[in-house]
Amino acid sequence: MLHIPYKGANKKVLGVNFLFIKFVIFFFLSLHLTIAQQYDLRFKSIDHKEGLSSKRISAVLQDSNGILWMGNRIAVDRYDGDQTMSFTLSRNSSINQLAEDAHKNIWAATYTGLYVLIKGETEFKKVQHPDKEIQRILDQNMISIALLDNNLAYLSTNSGSLVKLNYDHNGSIIDQSFQVINLHKNYTITSIFISPDGSLLLGTSHGIVQRLIKDQITEVFLDKHNTSRINDLALDQDGYLWVATDGNGLFKINTKDKKLKHYTKNTISGESINNNIVLSLLSDKQRLWIGTDGGGLNLLDKTTEEFHYYTQNYYNPQNISDNSILAIEKGHNNNILLATVHGGLSIVKNSFVVKNVPALKVGFSNKDQQGSTILEDSFGHIWLSAGRNGLVRYSPENQSTSFYMDNPKNNEDLSGSIVMSLLEDNNKRLWIATLRGGVSVLDIKTNKFLPLKVSGKLRGTNALELDKYGNVWIGHRTGITVLDTEFNIIHRLFPNDHITSSSNLVNAIFKDVKNDMWIGTANGLFRYEEQGDSFYKQSFFHSKNDSTSLSSNNIRSLGQASDLSILAGTYGYGLNKYHRSTNTFEKYEDQSSIKGKIIEGILKDNFDNIWLSTNMGLTKIDTQGNITNFGENEGIHSFNGGRAHLARNGDIYTAGPYGLSFFSPNELQPTTLESRITFTSVNAKNDNEETLLNSIELSSYKNNPDKTVILQPQTTFLSVTYTSSDPMASEESRYSYSIDQLKDSWNEVGNLRTLSFTNLNPGNYTLKVRAVDQSGNPSKYISNLQIKVLPTLWQTFWFRMAIFLLIIVIISILYRWRISFLKQSELKLKHLLENKTEEVKTQHNKIIENKMKILKIEQEHHNLQQKQLLAELNFKNEELTNNTLRSVHKNDLLNTIKEKLKKELKQKEINKKNISTLIDHINDSFMFDKEWDHFYSLFNEIHPSFINNLKENYPNLSERDIKLCALILMKFTSKDMATLFGISLSSVKIARHRLKKKLNLESHEKVLDKLLEISKATTI
C-alpha cells in the first residue's frame, strides 16, 4: 500500500496543489520504477579549482610516479596533487591520447602531430624526422598511439596511415625504423589495443575490428554487424572483446568463435546501456567500465550481467562530474580515472563492497543533509526516516517504495514529519517517534495507523525501547513515559532531579542483558533497576576531578559490548565504556583511534564487533579492542543525525541524502594503501637568497643527473612539500619520514604534508617519505629526495686542507726556531746554573744556622713559659688552700658564736656587749661566704669545666655534694672538711658514703679516682 496523505491545500501553483504533484510523482515512481541496487561509488573531481587549463579532458594518464597528466584542447596539464603545471604544445594542438614509455617519457598524440616530454625535461618537443615525407605523416592528426616493449610504437593518423617505428630513450626515431603499414585507404584506425599475446586489435572509422599479427591482418570482427565508428576497444581476461561504437551501442565478441552480443539503449533499467554513443571502455576482472556521451558511467557486472548507472547529480558533489566520458584509464591504488567533456577529471575508487539504492529512488531529498533512522521489521521491510519528509518503507524483495507523510487534517496518519526513532513491538506494530508530532503507531500487518490518545503529549520524542514485559519506554524532552501493550500509561519517570530546560531531554534508551533500562539524557546517564512496583535509580555524571567519570553529560547513544559492559556515546566527547565490576568509566579519547567525537549510534554485529555511527563515518571495534575507521574512501558517509542498523541477515544498513546503503560487516575493509609520494616543492632560505623549486624541477634530470636539491651555504630554513599519488585518499592519508644521516628511524607526522628543517649542517642527506594507513602500516612505496647543503668557503675540504698545510708549515718554522733558541738558552742556563748552585749552597748554610738559633730561642722561651705556668699553678694552689683555711676558720667562728649563744641563753640577763660581739662575728661569716665564691672561681681556673661536667653527668648531686667533690679533688682531709662544713667526722664519712652511691661507684672503687678521671676528661 502506498500511503501519501494530501497536505498543504492552501499552496497552489497554476491552480494545482504543488505538494500534491510531488506526491503523485512519488506515487508513479513507486509503481513504475523498480529500485535497482547498485554499488555505492564515491567520485572526486579535479577541475579549474585545482588549476586545470580546461575542464574538457580528452586524454588522461597517471604515470609511474603517481603524477596525473590530462590533455585538452589547450595544453597538457600536469597535476602532482598540490600544483598544476600546463604545457602548451602548439596552437590548436588538441590532445587525443597520452602514454608513458619504459624510460618514463610522456608521449602525446595530438591534432598537430606527435610530441614527447623526456624525463627530466621541462617542455614537450615535437618528434621530428629529416625525411620530408615521413615528417609530413608525423605532422598529421595522431588519433591513437600504442607503446610496446623494446621501444616499439604504433601510431594511427586521420589520413588512414598506421605507422610503426622504434625510438630511443630520448624520444628520437631510430634511423630506418619508420614504416607505414598500408591496410585500407578508405578508413582510419580510431583505436589501437595491445592484446596480452602481443597482437594488435584495431578499431576503425568504418565499424570493423581487425587483428594485426606481424603487421598482417589475420582476423576481422563486426564486418557485417556494425558501420558506426569505433571509439574504443577492451579485451577482458576471459577472451571477450568489447567494442564501443559511436551510436550503435556496445558489442561483446567471443574472439574464439566470433559470437557476439549487442547492447543498446532500452527502457528496462539494468539490462543494457543507457546511451548508444559509447566513447570509452575499461575492463577489469569483474566489471566493464563504460563511458557514454550523455549517459554518464555505465558499469556492467560481468557475473550478473547487470548494468549500473552513475550520472551527474548537481546536489551531490561526490557523484560523477559530467555525463560525457571521453576516456577511462586505470590509476594508482585501485583508482579509475574518467576524463569528461565538461567536468574535468573524475576519479572513483574501484571498491565494490557497499551497495546503494539511490536517494531519489527512495524518496530522499538531496537538499536535506539529515541522516536517516533505519529499522527492518519482521516482514523484511526497511523503514527509513526521509529527512523532513516523513517515513519511507522499502521492500528489498520487489524493490518497491512506499511513503508515509503527515497530513494535519487527517488524524489517522503519521503524526509529524521529522522521524527521530523507530521501534517494532511484540505485536508487529511499528512505533514512530517524531520531533514535533509525538508518537504514532502503525499496524504493519494491516498497514493502518492505530489511535494513540497520548500522542500529542509525547512531542520531542527521540528514543524508543521495549522492556522485558513488552512495554514501550518513550524518551522525550521532559523525561520518560512508559506505555503498556494497551497504550496505557503505567510510569512517568524524570531521570534528573535538578530540573532545567534540557535536564530531562532523553536521547537514548537501552535495555541491557540484566533487563535494566539505561537512559541517556542531555544531562547525565541513568540506570533503572526494577524493584517490585518501583525502580532503583543510579545516576552518572561527568566530574572534572574524576578521571573515571563520564567524559560528558550529553549522552547521544547507548549499547552493550561482548563483555557485557555498557557503551555510552556522547556529543563531542567520544565513547565511554562502563565497567560493572568497578562502577567506573573508561574513555576512548585518542583522536587517532576513534575519529568521530559525536557518537550517534552503537550496534553490535553477529560477530560481536561494535560499530559506532559517528560524525566522521563508521568506526569498528573488534573483540580484541582493535579500532578501524571507515569513511568516504570506503563508501561510508558521516552521520549527521541517524545511525546504522543491523539487519536480520547480518548486513549493516545506513541511509541519508545519498540513499540507502548496505554491506556485509566482514567484507568492509580499510582502503588498501599503495600510495606513492611526490615531492611537490622545496623552499630554502639563507641570509642572502631564497631557493624555490616545484615538482617538475625536482624531477628534472637535465642539469641535475643525481636528482639532488642543491642548497646554498648557511641555509637556515628548508621546507619540503609532498603529496600522495592517490587523489581519493590524499586528504585522509598519513605520512612518516626519515633522514638516515640525522636519525635512522621513521617519524610519523599525521596528515602533515610539509616538513621543515632548520640550520642543516653541510653534507648530503636523503629524505625518505612514505604513506601510512590508520593502523600505522606503511606503504611499500618510499620516495627519496637527495639534498645537498653546500659548505661555506671555510667549511670546504680544500680550504680546510690549505689551512691544515699552512699550520704544518708554521709549526715547522716555529719548531726549528725553537730548537735553535733552546740550544742557545741551554748554554746560558748552564753557566747561570753553576753560579746559582754556589749561591744556593751559601744561602743553604746560612739558613741552617738561622734555624738552629731560632730553635734554641724557642726552647728557651718554652722553658720560660713552663716555669711561669708552674709558678702560677703553685700560686693558685696556695690561694685555694688559704681560701679553704679561711673557710675552716669561718666554721670555727660559727661554732664559737653558737657556743656563746648557748651560754648567753643560760644567763638571766642579756649582755649587749656580748651580743654586739656576736654580730661582729656574724659579719665575719658573710665575708667567709664570699670566700666560697672566690674558692669556686679559683677552682674553675685550675680545673675548668669540672663542675659543669660533674653536674651534666650526675644531675642528682646537691650543692653541698659538689663542694665535697671539689674538696676531695683538692685532697683535703676529713678533719678539714668537718671543720669547713661545721660537722663532725662521722658526718663527713656519711656524706662521703652517700656521694659514692650518687656517683654509682662500687664498694671497691674510690671517689678520688672517679673525680680525677672526670678532671682528666675535662682537661682533654
NUVOVEX-371473 format. One record per residue (C-alpha): residue in one letter; x, y, z. Coordinates in steps of 0.1 Angstrom, whole numbers, plus 5000, padded with zeros to 4 digits. Layout:
# NUVOVEX-371473
AXYZ
...
END
This chain:
# NUVOVEX-371473
M500050005000
L501250354991
H500350595019
I500650955006
P498351195026
Y497351515010
K499051815026
G499152195021
A495752275005
N496452645006
K499552644985
K498952604948
V500952654916
L498952744885
G495852624903
V497352284912
N498552194946
F502352174944
L502851914971
F500051704956
I502051694923
K505151594943
F503251314959
V501851204926
I505351184912
F506350974942
F503350754935
F504350684900
L507950634909
S506850364934
L504550204908
H506650214877
L510250214888
T512049914903
I514650044926
A517949894914
Q520549824940
Q523949934929
Y527349964944
D527950294962
L530850464945
R532550794955
F533851024929
K536251314933
S536651584907
I539751774896
D538952084876
H539652454874
K539852474912
E543052274910
G544352494882
L543452294851
S543652494819
S540352344806
K537552134821
R537351934788
I539751644793
S540251434762
A543151214775
V544351114809
L547350934823
Q548750864858
D552450794853
S554650554873
N555450824898
G551850904905
I551751234886
L548451294867
W548651414831
M545551554815
G545251664779
N542751904765
R542452144735
I544852404750
A547652214767
V548751914787
D548251974824
R550551814849
Y548951774884
D551151654912
G548451654939
D549352004950
Q550052224920
T549152224883
M551652304856
S550452344820
F552552254789
T551452424757
L552552214727
S551452424698
R548452624686
N545252414682
S547152114694
S544251924709
I545351614728
N544051274716
Q545951034738
L548751024764
A551250744771
E554350674792
D557150454779
A559650244797
H562050534801
K559350734819
N559050974789
I555451114783
W554151094747
A551251294734
A549251214702
T547751544691
Y545951714662
T549251864650
G551551564654
L553451364679
Y555151514710
V557351374737
L558451504771
I561751354780
K562151254817
G563651544835
E562851804808
T560552094813
E558852114779
F557451884752
K559351864720
K557851764687
V559051444672
Q561051534640
H562551334611
P564851464584
D562851284557
K560251524544
E557651254536
I558051104570
Q557751444586
R554551514566
I553051204582
L554351294616
D552651634613
Q549151484608
N546451434633
M547651154655
I544450974666
S545950694686
I549250564700
A550350234714
L553750184730
L555049824731
D558149674746
N561549714730
N560950084723
L558349994696
A555450234688
Y552350214666
L550550534655
S547450594636
T546650914617
N543551074603
S544751004568
G544450634573
S548050564579
L549250314605
V552850394614
K555450174631
L558650304645
N561450254670
Y562650524694
D565550574718
H565450694754
N565551054742
G562351014721
S564151034688
I563150804659
I565850544652
D567150564616
Q565550324591
S562850214616
F559950434604
Q557450214585
V553950284571
I551649984572
N549050014544
L545849844554
H543050014537
K542850364522
N539150414528
Y539150424566
T541250534596
I542450354627
T540550504655
S541750284684
I544750054690
F544549794717
I547549574727
S546549214734
P548349014760
D549748784732
G551349084716
S548949124687
L547149444680
L543449504678
L542549794656
G539249974657
T538250164625
S536150454614
H534050214593
G533050004623
I535149694619
V537849554642
Q541049394628
R543649184645
L547149254634
I549948994638
K553449064625
D551949364606
Q549449144588
I545649134593
T544648794605
E541148844617
V538249074611
F535349134636
L531949304631
D532349324594
K528649254589
H527149394621
N528349754625
T529050054604
S529450314632
R532850454641
I534650254668
N535650484696
D537450234719
L538349864725
A538849654756
L539749284759
D539049104792
Q540748814808
D538148574795
G538948654759
Y535948874752
L536449174730
W534349484740
V533749734713
A532450094719
T530750244689
D529650594680
G525850554680
N525450174677
G525850084714
L528249824728
F529349494714
K530749184732
I532648944710
N533948604718
T537248614700
K537348234697
D534048164679
K533248524670
K529848504686
L528648844697
K526149014719
H524849364712
Y523949604739
T521849904730
K519750154750
N516350024761
T513750114787
I514449834811
S516849964837
G519849734845
E519649524813
S521649734789
I523550064784
N521650384788
N523150564758
N524150434724
I527150664720
V529950484739
L533150684740
S535450484762
L535950144778
L538049974805
S537849614816
D538849474850
K538449124865
Q534749154873
R533449464856
L533349664824
W533650044828
I531650214800
G531950594793
T529050734773
D528151064757
G525351194779
G524550874799
G527450904824
L529250604836
N527750264828
L529049974849
L528549614838
D528849344863
K530149054842
T528948794867
T525348904870
E525149074835
E523549364853
F524249734844
H524550014869
Y524450384860
Y526350664876
T525251014864
Q525951364874
N523951494903
Y524151874909
Y523251834946
N525851574953
P529451674945
Q530551324952
N528851194921
I530451184887
S531251544875
D529851504839
N527751264819
S530051254788
I533251054794
L535951074767
A538550844782
I538850584810
E542150484824
K543550294854
G545150494881
H547250414911
N545950254943
N542850094926
N541550424912
I539750474879
L540350794860
L537450944840
A538151224815
T534951424809
V533751684784
H532651944809
G533551824844
G537351794843
L538751474856
S536551254877
I538250994899
V536550694915
K537850424938
N537450074924
S535749944955
F532649724955
V531549644990
V528849894998
K525649864978
N523350154973
V519750244964
P519950604950
A518350874971
L515850994946
K514550644941
V513750604977
G512250954980
F515051134998
S515851494991
N519451564982
K518951914997
D518351775032
Q521551655047
Q520051495077
G520951135083
S518250865085
T516950635112
I516550285100
L514549975111
E514049635095
D510649485105
S509649125109
F508449115073
G511749225058
H510649585050
I513249855056
W511850165072
L513750495068
S513250845081
A513351065049
G514851385064
R511951625069
N509651435045
G508251175068
L508850795066
V509750565037
R509250185035
Y511450005011
S510849645002
P514149474990
E512249174977
N510349364950
Q512349684952
S509249894958
T508950204979
S506050354999
F505850695016
Y504150805048
M503751175054
D501851395078
N498551555068
P497451795095
K493751735085
N494051365089
N494451235125
E494750875113
D498150905095
L501650985105
S501951255132
G504851475124
S507351485095
I510751455112
V511151105123
M513651055152
S513250695163
L511650365152
L510650055171
E508749735164
D506949585194
N506049225201
N502649265183
K504149365149
R503349725155
L505650005143
W506250285168
I507250615151
A508650895172
T508751245156
L510351565167
R507151775168
G504251535163
G504751295192
V504450925186
S502450735160
V501750355159
L501350175126
D500049815124
I502449655100
K500149375092
T497249595081
N499349905072
K496950125093
F497750375120
L496350295154
P494850575176
L497150685204
K495450925228
V498651045245
S500551105212
G500251485215
K501751475250
L504951305237
R506351575214
G510051595212
T510451215214
N513951095205
A514150735218
L512050425220
E512850095237
L511049775248
D511449645284
K511249275294
Y507449295296
G506949435261
N506149785275
V507350075254
W509650325270
I509350665253
G512050915259
H511051275251
R512051625260
T510651615296
G511551265306
I510250915301
T506750785296
V506150405298
L503150265279
D501849905282
T500649695253
E497249855255
F498650205252
N498050285289
I500550505308
I502050295336
H505050505346
R506250865343
L509950905351
F512051215355
P515751105355
N517251435366
D516351575400
H517751915391
I515252045367
T516552275339
S515252345304
S517052045290
S517851835321
N515351555312
L515751565275
V516151195267
N518351105237
A518750725240
I517250425259
F518850085261
K517849755278
D520949565289
V521449195295
K520049215331
N516949395318
D517949715334
M516950025315
W519650275307
I518650635299
G520950875281
T519951235285
A521351575277
N522451605313
G523651265325
L523350885323
F520850695344
R520150325351
Y516750205362
E516649865380
E513249725388
Q512549665425
G508949545430
D506549815418
S509250085417
F512750135403
Y516150185419
K517850475400
Q521550515397
S522950835383
F526250905364
F527651245357
H530851405344
S533351525370
K536351745362
N538251595392
D537451225385
S539151065355
T536850755359
S533650955354
L531751025321
S533651245296
S530451445290
N526851465304
N525351485269
I524751125260
R523651055224
S523750675221
L523950355242
G524949995236
Q526549685251
A529949525244
S530649155242
D531949165278
L528549305289
S530049645297
I527849945287
L528950175260
A527850545261
G528350775231
T528551145238
Y528051465218
G531551595211
Y533451385237
G533751045222
L532950705236
N532750585272
K532850225284
Y531250145318
H532749865338
R530249695361
S532849545384
T534449885394
N531450115387
T533750335366
F534050465331
E536950425306
K537250685279
Y538250635243
E539950985239
D542650925214
Q541751115182
S543750875161
S541750575173
I538150685170
K538050975145
G534551095153
K533751255186
I529951275181
I528650915186
E525150905170
G524650525173
I526150205187
L525449855174
K526949505178
D527149285148
N526848905147
F530548865153
D530549075185
N532149365168
I531049715178
W530149965151
L529950335160
S527950585138
T529950905142
N530251245126
M533251105106
G531750785094
L531750435109
T534250305135
K534649935141
I535949805175
D536649425172
T536649175201
Q540349235206
G539849605210
N541349695176
I539850015162
T539250075124
N537750385109
F535750385077
G534950695057
E534450835022
N537150625007
E535250305018
G531850435007
I530750535042
H529250885048
S529451075080
F526351065102
N524651395105
G521851255127
G520550905121
R522550585128
A523550255113
H521249955116
L521949575119
A519749375096
R518549025103
N520848875077
G523849045094
D524249335069
I524649685082
Y522449955067
T523050325065
A520850595049
G520650965043
P520751215015
Y522950974995
G520250704996
L520150365012
S523450175016
F524249835030
F527249605033
S528449285049
P530549365080
N533149105071
E533649255036
L534249615046
Q537949665049
P540149985051
T541350105017
T544549935007
L547350185010
E549650174979
S550250544976
R553450684961
I554751014973
T555551304950
F557751594962
T555951904950
S558052194962
V561252284981
N561752624997
A565152705012
K566353035027
N569653175039
D570853515048
N571353625012
E568753444990
E565753214987
T565552894966
L562152784953
L561752454933
N558552304920
S557851934913
I558851944877
E562152104886
L562651844914
S562251564889
S564451734863
Y567551534852
K568851774825
N571051984848
N570751754878
P571551394869
D571651284905
K568251434912
T569851634941
V568551954956
I571552184960
L571252434989
Q573452734993
P575852765022
Q574452865056
T570952765047
T568852845078
F565452715067
L564352425045
S560752345037
V559752035017
T556151975005
Y554851644992
T551551474983
S550051134978
S549650974943
D546050884954
P543851194950
M540951004966
A542850944998
S545251244998
E543251435025
E543051125047
S546551005042
R549051005070
Y552851015064
S556150935080
Y559651045071
S563250955078
I566651115073
D569350855077
Q572051105082
L570251255112
K568450975128
D567850625115
S564250595124
W560750685110
N558850975124
E555050995119
V553751345111
G549951265107
N548451435077
L551051705076
R552351745040
T555151995047
L558451915065
S560552195079
F564252185089
T566552455103
N570252505103
L571352195085
N575052135086
P576852105053
G576651755038
N574551515018
Y571151405031
T568451155019
L564951255028
K562550955027
V558850985029
R556150725028
A552350705034
V550950535065
D547450395069
Q545350455100
S546750135117
G550250255113
N551050015084
P553350185059
S553050185021
K555649975003
Y556550274982
I559150504996
S560050834979
N563650974982
L564851324978
Q568551384978
I569551714995
K573051864994
V573952155016
L576952335003
P579652445028
T580952795031
L584452865019
W585952795053
Q583852475056
T585152325023
F587652045022
W590352225002
F590052535024
R590552315055
M593352125038
A595152455029
I594752575065
F596052245077
L599152265055
L599752625065
I599552535101
I602152255095
V604552495078
I604152745106
I604652475132
S607752355113
I609252705112
L608452765148
Y609952425157
R613252495141
W613452845156
R612552695189
I615352425187
S617952695179
F616752915207
L616752635231
K620352545223
Q621552895229
S619452915260
E620952585272
L624452725273
K623353045291
L621452835316
K624452605322
H626652895332
L623853055352
L623252725369
E626752695381
N626753045396
K623352985412
T624452655426
E627252825446
E624953095458
V622352835468
K624952645488
T625952965507
Q622353055513
H621552705525
N624352715551
K623153045564
I619552915566
I620652615587
E622552845611
N619553075614
K617252775620
M619452645648
K619452985665
I615653005662
L615252665677
K617452755706
I615453065713
E612152875710
Q613452615735
E614452885760
H611153055755
H609352725761
N611252665793
L610453015805
Q606752955798
Q606852635818
K608352795848
Q605853085846
L602952835844
L604352635873
A604652945894
E601153045886
L599852705895
N601652705928
F600253045935
K596752935927
N597052625949
E598352835977
E595553075973
L593052795971
T594552646003
N594452976021
N590853016009
T589952676023
L591652756056
R589653076058
S586552866052
V587752646081
H588352956102
K584853076093
N583352746105
D585352766137
L583953126142
L580453006136
N580952726162
T582252986186
I579253206180
K577052906186
E578652826219
K578553186231
L574853206222
K574252896242
K575953046272
E574153376267
L570853196267
K571653046301
Q572253396316
K569353576332
E570153906315
I571353966281
N574754126278
K574554376250
K578254386247
N578354006242
I575554046215
S577554316198
T580554086197
L578453816182
I577154046155
D580754126146
H581453756144
I578453716120
N579653986097
D582853806096
S580853496084
F579453686055
M582953756044
F583553386045
D580653326021
K582353555997
E585353346002
W583553035990
D582653225958
H586253315954
F587152955961
Y584952845931
S586553105908
L590052985917
F589052615915
N587552665879
E590752825867
I592652515879
H590052265869
P588052425840
S584652275832
F585052015860
I582052135880
N579852175848
N580751825835
L580051685870
K576551845870
E575851715835
N576951355842
Y575351355877
P572451595879
N571251455912
L574251605931
S573451885956
E575452195960
R577052055992
D577951745973
I579651945946
K581652135973
L582551805988
C583751675954
A585951985950
L587551945984
I588151575978
L589751655944
M591951915963
K592951625987
F591551786019
T591451566050
S588251466066
K589151676096
D589551986075
M586251906057
A584451866091
T585852196102
L585052366069
F581452236069
G581052266107
I580151906111
S581651606129
L584051356114
S581251096114
S579051326094
V581851366068
K582150986065
I578450966060
A578551246033
R581451066015
H579450736016
R576350906001
L578451075975
K579850745964
K576350605958
K575350915939
L578450865917
N577350505910
L580650365924
E581250005935
S582449945971
H586049885959
E586150205938
K587450535953
V585750865950
L589051045944
D589850815914
K586550885898
L586951265903
L590451255889
E589051065859
I586451345854
S589151615858
K591351445832
A588551415807
T587751785812
T591251885806
I591451675774
END
